Amino acid sequence: MSNTSHLTRGYTIALISAAILSTTAIFIRYLTQTYHLPALVLACWREFFVFLTLLPILAVVRRSLLRVNTRHLRYLVLYGLALAIFNSLWTLSVSINGAAVSTVLVYCSAGFTALLGWLFLKERLGWGKLLAVALSLAGCALVAGALDPAAWRLNLLGIITGVLSGLFYAIYTLMGRSASQRGLNPWTTLLYTFGFAAIFLLAFNLFSGGHIPGAATHPADFLWLGKAWAGWGVLLLLAAGPTLAGYGLYNVSLTYLPSSVANLVVTLEPVFTAVTAYFLLGERLTWIQIIGSLIILGGVVFLRIYEGRLASAERPRAESPALQKR
């Protein structure tokens, strides 16, 4: 497969992932607003339901994906811990900031991912990628209202939670790319990381002593929804639908794209979320926030053009030795 077609497939999968993932904040916002479900209890059930949904699917479709080499288990445990922390921060951010703003804040991860990918995975950090990161961060700042000092005074916890969720999303992305380089199948990785994440989130809830915001204060809080079957249905749909498909495709995109590129592509998720939140939740973006969303979109479009030209330029150099042998 040529570099250009490799990139195209990676971008397409990442874009579909962004569109699917954009609905997760809508589900989370609905559950926290309608049922006041504690954020970490919601996150724990979400990871658990993803694991329970994917396990029988892999058992029937491709049983070999259930097996994992013991040398990879420690890595997958750490990967699950990173996912548990990220989803805790992300779910809490949605409950504080709303679906649209929290989704934009999490994509300050673009800068973290580019820098950490360059440091630890030796990924290229050219001027084009740096410009795309700068555009993404500028767009995030506009949407979050971070340029307004009053926002920091009135919603400091929300902004800090949102930015930290971005940092751990970057860590999750880098670990996904590393898992791909280790030869782990993306669906196997998804199964084990969500399984371990559910265990960690169970521990966060049971042993936090009420000191972690959004955690269960009593074991009975795990059955918070009680007989609200519609709420349980929405929670199961969140896990089995957008979470499983969105994260799964995102992991697949990391087999085609560098972690920083995949992360920048899915910064389109806030645009999708903002539109959906407008129609379903009545959330409104100001003109400044709309401009910020368009800047993020522009950064992704520019990055695709930039990476495509680099791939086209590298192809003749890769083919030249073969031509010289003829």
For each residue, the residues with C-beta under 8 A, 3 or more apart:
1: 5 6 9
2: 5 6 311 315
3: 6 7 311 312 314 315 318
4: 7 8 308 311 312 315
5: 1 2 8 9
6: 1 2 3 9 10 256 311
7: 3 4 10 11 256 257 307 308 311
8: 4 5 11 12
9: 1 5 6 12 13 256
10: 6 7 13 14 253 255 256 257 261 262
11: 7 8 14 15 257 265 304
12: 8 9 15 16
13: 9 10 16 17 249 252 253 256
14: 10 11 17 18 249 250 253 257 262 265 266
15: 11 12 18 19 265 266 268
16: 12 13 19 20 249
17: 13 14 20 21 246 247 249 250 253 266
18: 14 15 21 22 265 266 267 268 269 272
19: 15 16 22 268 269 272
20: 16 17 23 241 242 245 246 249
21: 17 18 24 242 246 247 250 266 269
22: 18 19 25 26 103 269 270 271 272 273 276
23: 20 26 27 241 242 272 273 276
24: 21 27 28 238 242 243 246
25: 22 28 29 94 99 100 102 103 273 277
26: 22 23 29 30 99 273 276 277 280 281
27: 23 24 30 31 234 235 237 238 242
28: 24 25 31 32 42 91 94 95 99 238
29: 25 26 32 33 94 95 98 99 277 281
30: 26 27 33 34 234 280 281
31: 27 28 34 35 37 42 231 234 235 238
32: 28 29 35 36 37 39 42 91 94 95
33: 29 30 36
34: 30 31 231
35: 31 32 224 225 228 231
36: 32 33
37: 31 32 41 42 224 225 231 235
38: 41 42 214 215 216 221 224
39: 32 42 43 88 91 92 94 95 213 214 215
40: 43 44 88 91 92 201 204 205 208 212 214 215 216
41: 37 38 44 45 205 214 215 216 221 222 224
42: 28 31 32 37 38 39 45 46 91 235
43: 39 40 46 47 84 87 88 90 91 201
44: 40 41 47 48 198 201 202 204 205 222
45: 41 42 48 49 222 235 239
46: 42 43 49 50 87 91 235 238 239 243
47: 43 44 50 51 83 84 87 194 195 197 198 201 239
48: 44 45 51 52 198 239
49: 45 46 52 53 235 236 238 239 240
50: 46 47 53 54 190 194 239 240 243 244 247
51: 47 48 54 55 191 194 195 198
52: 48 49 55 56
53: 49 50 56 57 239 240 244
54: 50 51 57 58 187 190 191 194 244
55: 51 52 58 59 66 191
56: 52 53 59 60
57: 53 54 60 61
58: 54 55 61 62 63 65 66 187 188 191
59: 55 56 63 66
60: 56 57 63
61: 57 58
62: 58 65
63: 58 59 60 66
64: 67
65: 58 62 185 187 188 191
66: 55 58 59 63 188 191
67: 64
68: 72 73 76 184 188 192
69: 72 73
70: 73
71: 74
72: 68 69 75 76 182 184
73: 68 69 70 76 77 192
74: 71 77 78
75: 72 78 79 175 178 179 182
76: 68 72 73 79 80 179 184 189 192 193 196
77: 73 74 80 81 196
78: 74 75 81 82 175
79: 75 76 82 83 172 175 176 179 189 192 193 196
80: 76 77 83 84 192 193 194 195 196 197 199 200
81: 77 78 84 85 196 197 200
82: 78 79 85 86 168 171 172 175
83: 47 79 80 86 87 172 193 194 196 197
84: 43 47 80 81 87 88 196 197 198 200 201 204
85: 81 82 88 89 168 200
86: 82 83 89 90 165 168 169 171 172
87: 43 46 47 83 84 90 91 197 201
88: 39 40 43 84 85 91 92 201 204 212 214
89: 85 86 92 93 161 164 165 168
90: 43 86 87 93 94 102 106 165 169
91: 28 32 39 40 42 43 46 87 88 94 95 214
92: 39 40 88 89 95 96 161 213 214
93: 89 90 96 97 102 105 106 158 161 162 165
94: 25 28 29 32 39 90 91 97 98 99 102 103
95: 28 29 32 39 91 92 214
96: 92 93 102 155 157 158 161
97: 93 94 101 102 105 155 158 159 161 162
98: 29 94 101 102 277 281 283
99: 25 26 28 29 94 102 103 273 276 277 281 283
100: 25 103 104 143 270 273 274 277 278 283 285 289
101: 97 98 104 105 143 144 145 158 162 289
102: 25 90 93 94 96 97 98 99 105 106 158 162 165
103: 22 25 94 99 100 106 107 269 270 273 274
104: 100 101 107 139 140 143 144 270 274 289 292 293 296
105: 93 97 101 102 108 140 143 144 159 162 163 165 166
106: 90 93 102 103 109 162 165 166 169
107: 103 104 110 136 140 166 169 263 266 267 269 270 296
108: 105 111 112 136 137 140 162 163 166 167
109: 106 112 113 165 166 167 169 170 173 263
110: 107 113 114 132 133 136 137 140 170 260 263 264 267
111: 108 114 115 133 136 137
112: 108 109 115 116 166 167 169 170 171
113: 109 110 116 117 169 170 173 174 259 260 263 264
114: 110 111 117 118 123 125 129 130 133 260 263 264
115: 111 112 118 119 125
116: 112 113 119 120 121 170 171 174
117: 113 114 120 121 123 125 174 177 258 259 260
118: 114 115 121 122 123 124 125 260
119: 115 116
120: 116 117 174
121: 116 117 118 174 177 178 181 258 259
122: 118
123: 114 117 118 258 259 260
124: 118 129 258
125: 114 115 117 118 129 130 260
126: 129 130 306 310
127: 130 131
128: 131 132 302 303 306 307 310
129: 114 124 125 126 132 133 260 261 264 303 306
130: 114 125 126 127 133 134
131: 127 128 134 135 299 302
132: 110 128 129 135 136 264 299 300 302 303 306
133: 110 111 114 129 130 136 137 260 264 299
134: 130 131 137 138 299
135: 131 132 138 139 295 296 298 299 302
136: 107 108 110 111 132 133 139 140 264 267 295 296 299 300
137: 108 110 111 133 134 140 141
138: 134 135 141 142 292 295
139: 104 135 136 142 143 267 292 293 294 295 296 299
140: 104 105 107 108 110 136 137 143 144 146 292 296
141: 137 138 144 146 147 292
142: 138 139 145 146 147 288 289 291 292 295
143: 100 101 104 105 139 140 270 285 288 289 292 293 296
144: 101 104 105 140 141 151 159 162
145: 101 142 148 151 288 289
146: 140 141 142 151 152 159
147: 141 142
148: 145 151 152
149: 152 153
150: 153 154
151: 144 145 146 148 154 155 159
152: 146 148 149 155 156 159
153: 149 150 156
154: 150 151
155: 96 97 151 152 158 159
156: 152 153 159 160
157: 96 160 161 213
158: 93 96 97 101 102 155 161 162
159: 97 105 144 146 151 152 155 156 162 163
160: 156 157 163 164
161: 89 92 93 96 97 157 158 164 165
162: 93 97 101 102 105 106 108 144 158 159 165 166
163: 105 108 159 160 166 167
164: 89 160 161 167 168
165: 86 89 90 93 102 105 106 109 161 162 168 169
166: 105 106 107 108 109 112 162 163 169 170
167: 108 109 112 163 164 170 171
168: 82 85 86 89 164 165 171 172
169: 86 90 106 107 109 112 113 165 166 172 173 263
170: 109 110 112 113 116 166 167 173 174 263
171: 82 86 112 116 167 168 174 175
172: 79 82 83 86 168 169 175 176
173: 109 113 169 170 176 177 254 259 262 263
174: 113 116 117 120 121 170 171 177 178 259
175: 75 78 79 82 171 172 178 179
176: 79 172 173 179 180 186 189 250 251 254 259
177: 117 121 173 174 180 181 254 258 259 262
178: 75 121 174 175 181 182
179: 75 76 79 175 176 182 184 186 189 251 254
180: 176 177 183 184 186 251 254 255
181: 121 177 178
182: 72 75 178 179
183: 180
184: 68 72 76 179 180 188 189
185: 65 188 189
186: 176 179 180 189 190 248 251 252 254 255
187: 54 58 65 190 191 248 251
188: 58 65 66 68 184 185 191 192
189: 76 79 176 179 184 185 186 192 193 251
190: 50 54 186 187 193 194 244 247 248 251
191: 51 54 55 58 65 66 187 188 194 195
192: 68 73 76 79 80 188 189 195 196
193: 76 79 80 83 189 190 196 197
194: 47 50 51 54 80 83 190 191 197 198 247
195: 47 51 80 191 192 198 199
196: 76 77 79 80 81 83 84 192 193 199 200
197: 47 80 81 83 84 87 193 194 200 201
198: 44 47 48 51 84 194 195 201 202
199: 80 195 196 202 203
200: 80 81 84 85 196 197 203 204
201: 40 43 44 47 84 87 88 197 198 204 205
202: 44 198 199 205 206
203: 199 200 206 207
204: 40 44 84 88 200 201 207 208 212 215
205: 40 41 44 201 202 208 215 216 221 222
206: 202 203 216 219
207: 203 204
208: 40 204 205 211 212 215 216
209:
210: 215 217
211: 208 215
212: 40 88 204 208 215
213: 39 92 157
214: 38 39 40 41 88 91 92 95
215: 38 39 40 41 204 205 208 210 211 212
216: 38 40 41 205 206 208 219 221 222
217: 210 221
218: 221
219: 206 216 222
220: 223
221: 38 41 205 216 217 218 224
222: 41 44 45 205 216 219
223: 220 226
224: 35 37 38 41 221
225: 35 37 228 231 232 235
226: 223
227:
228: 35 225 231 232
229: 232 233
230: 233 234
231: 31 34 35 37 225 228 234 235
232: 225 228 229 235 236
233: 229 230 236 237
234: 27 30 31 230 231 237 238
235: 27 31 37 42 45 46 49 225 231 232 238 239
236: 49 232 233 239 240
237: 27 233 234 240 241
238: 24 27 28 31 46 49 234 235 241 242 243
239: 45 46 47 48 49 50 53 235 236 243 244
240: 49 50 53 236 237 243 244
241: 20 23 237 238 244 245
242: 20 21 23 24 27 238 245 246
243: 24 46 50 238 239 240 246 247
244: 50 53 54 190 239 240 241 247 248
245: 20 241 242 248 249
246: 17 20 21 24 242 243 249 250
247: 17 21 50 190 194 243 244 250 251
248: 186 187 190 244 245 251 252
249: 13 14 16 17 20 245 246 252 253
250: 14 17 21 176 246 247 253 254 262 266
251: 176 179 180 186 187 189 190 247 248 254 255
252: 13 186 248 249 255 256
253: 10 13 14 17 249 250 256 257 262 265
254: 173 176 177 179 180 186 250 251 257 259 262
255: 10 180 186 251 252
256: 6 7 9 10 13 252 253
257: 7 10 11 14 253 254 261 262 265
258: 117 121 123 124 177 261 262
259: 113 117 121 123 173 174 176 177 254 262 263
260: 110 113 114 117 118 123 125 129 133 263 264
261: 10 129 257 258 264 265 303 307
262: 10 14 173 177 250 253 254 257 258 259 265 266
263: 107 109 110 113 114 169 170 173 259 260 266 267
264: 110 113 114 129 132 133 136 260 261 267 299 300 303
265: 11 14 15 18 253 257 261 262 268 300 303 304
266: 14 15 17 18 21 107 250 262 263 269
267: 18 107 110 136 139 263 264 270 296 299 300
268: 15 18 19 265 271 272 296 297 300
269: 18 19 21 22 103 107 266 272 273
270: 22 100 103 104 107 143 267 273 274 293 296
271: 22 268 274 275 293 296 297
272: 18 19 22 23 268 269 275 276
273: 22 23 25 26 99 100 103 269 270 276 277
274: 100 103 104 270 271 277 278 283 285 289 290 293
275: 271 272 278 279
276: 22 23 26 99 272 273 279 280
277: 25 26 29 98 99 100 273 274 280 281 283
278: 100 274 275 281 282 283 284 285
279: 275 276
280: 26 30 276 277
281: 26 29 30 98 99 277 278
282: 278
283: 98 99 100 274 277 278
284: 278
285: 100 143 274 278 289 290 293
286: 289 290
287: 290 291
288: 142 143 145 291 292
289: 100 101 104 142 143 145 274 285 286 292 293
290: 274 285 286 287 293 294
291: 142 287 288 294 295
292: 104 138 139 140 141 142 143 288 289 295 296
293: 104 139 143 270 271 274 285 289 290 296 297
294: 139 290 291 297 298
295: 135 136 138 139 142 291 292 298 299
296: 104 107 135 136 139 140 143 267 268 270 271 292 293 299 300
297: 268 271 293 294 300 301
298: 135 294 295 301 302
299: 131 132 133 134 135 136 139 264 267 295 296 302 303
300: 132 136 264 265 267 268 296 297 303 304
301: 297 298 304 305
302: 128 131 132 135 298 299 305 306
303: 128 129 132 261 264 265 299 300 306 307
304: 11 265 300 301 307 308
305: 301 302 308 309
306: 126 128 129 132 302 303 309 310
307: 7 128 261 303 304 310 311
308: 4 7 304 305 311 312
309: 305 306 312 313
310: 126 128 306 307 313 314
311: 2 3 4 6 7 307 308 314 315
312: 3 4 308 309 315
313: 309 310 316 317
314: 3 310 311 317 318
315: 2 3 4 311 312 318 319
316: 313 319 320
317: 313 314 320
318: 3 314 315 321
319: 315 316 322 323
320: 316 317 323 324
321: 318 324 325
322: 319 325 326
323: 319 320 326
324: 320 321
325: 321 322
326: 322 323
